Amino acid sequence: MNAITRLATAVSLACALPLSAVAADNGTVEVLHWWTSGGEAAAVQTLKQQIEKDGFTWKDNAVAGGGGAAAMTVLKSRAVAGNPPAAAQIKGPDIQEWGALGLLTELDEVASANHWDQLLPAKLTPIWKYDGHYVAVPVNIHRVNWLWINPQVFEKAGAKVPETLDELFAAADKLKAAGFQPLAHGGQPWQDSTVFESLVLSVLGPQGYHKAFVELDEQTLTGAKMIETFQALQRLAGYMDPNRAGRDWNIAAAEVITGKAGMQIMGDWAKSEWTAAHKVAGSDYQCVPFPGTQGSFTYNIDSLAMFKLSNANDIKAQNDLAKVALEKPFQTAFNQNKGSLPVRQDMDMSQFDACTQRSAKDFAEASKGDGLQPSMAHNMASSLAVQGAIFDVVSNFLNDPKADPAKAAKQLSAAIKASR
């Protein structure tokens, strides 16, 4: 994360100043996050309530917009000022970058007392550690490569639930002919790349996906399969609302929920909107792997990174937050509201709906081989600088109907190279 690295000098100077700590006598935990949609807000309330039940004060700092980009801007300014929150929603490689700045506190005592090494998926624990120490606590595992379907709309259009890209285009044609918006989508960079990465996974497979977005392999980024992916993206754009610019993801989800649109390509946080609308998985809506990605699982994990504090009572509140986040009652309540998969591996999945049960099964299967892959669009695969370069190329391409797929593949590789 080049932007954060360049802040290192400023942060080191700021750290010479006292860290923030004017809090209630019982200890305050300030949490900076971007869980702001209806379903997400309901989910975070379950955490707030448990912290308050334990006798601590919760200070909410929700920052909407940009898939977390706005929140990260706030966090950087707070860090430079020597006034970070107790916890912040941070993901993927960014946790390592913040750890390298010396701002994160070690959670080994809480982790050991609560058996985190035994509870968390072994393949993923390096995400939450810096220099061998836990510095963040995960709260869930999101699956990104989902397709959300309104079955009533499909039935009216005579469309079949797609399992391949060809079937996806065929379903979209039928929906369009029946007068529905085939694909609900919000024209924001992170949403554009959410669609793009699912297409990459479908066309290139999990190994090709890993080469493109984790290894950043130039041959893969400029190859025939990547050009094919851009061609598919261009075709998909024709099924989106031309007035989609700036539309939030939950507004797009509402179009599918209310029957104006037939499908949405979005991670499983979209389920929180269906739940908030009192809809039932399997009957009112369907969740299926994005066509062509069966057996693979792109993950997006929400984690709370813990920052160094100086007030003893606030540290107690912070440790309580870390403990509660992985306890079964919170894991159940939070993930039922959020639509995600519990990160604990010993949960009773009968408490969850059909979509989450399917997600748990697919996660376990994907973990056995190459199918488990980090989401590029959601800060899990690369630095923010690389991600931003990809976002620019993908969104510019998607918004230009005359764009050349072969040229876009070359631009993608060049942009990534320049950002590193």
Sequence and secondary structure as in RCSB ss.txt:
>XXXX:A:sequence
MNAITRLATAVSLACALPLSAVAADNGTVEVLHWWTSGGEAAAVQTLKQQIEKDGFTWKDNAVAGGGGAAAMTVL
KSRAVAGNPPAAAQIKGPDIQEWGALGLLTELDEVASANHWDQLLPAKLTPIWKYDGHYVAVPVNIHRVNWLWIN
PQVFEKAGAKVPETLDELFAAADKLKAAGFQPLAHGGQPWQDSTVFESLVLSVLGPQGYHKAFVELDEQTLTGAK
MIETFQALQRLAGYMDPNRAGRDWNIAAAEVITGKAGMQIMGDWAKSEWTAAHKVAGSDYQCVPFPGTQGSFTYN
IDSLAMFKLSNANDIKAQNDLAKVALEKPFQTAFNQNKGSLPVRQDMDMSQFDACTQRSAKDFAEASKGDGLQPS
MAHNMASSLAVQGAIFDVVSNFLNDPKADPAKAAKQLSAAIKASR
>XXXX:A:secstr
 HHHHTTHHHHHHHTTS       TT EEEEEE   SHHHHHHHHHHHHHHHHTT EEEEEE  SGGGHHHHHHH
HHHHHTT   SEEEE THHHHHHHHTT B   HHHHHHTTHHHHS TTTGGGGEETTEE EEE  BEE  EEEE 
HHHHHHHT    SSHHHHHHHHHHHHHTTSEEEE  BSHHHHHHHHHHHHHHHHHHHHHHHHHTS  HHHHHSHH
HHHHHHHHHHHHTTB TT BT  HHHHHHHHHTTSEEEEE  TTHHHHHHHTT  BTTTBEEEE TT TT EEEE
  EEEEB    HHHHHHHHHHHHHHTSHHHHHHHHHHH  B S SS  GGGS HHHHHHHHHHHHHTTTT EEE 
TTTTSSS HHHHHHHHHHHHHHHT TT  HHHHHHHHHHHHHHH 
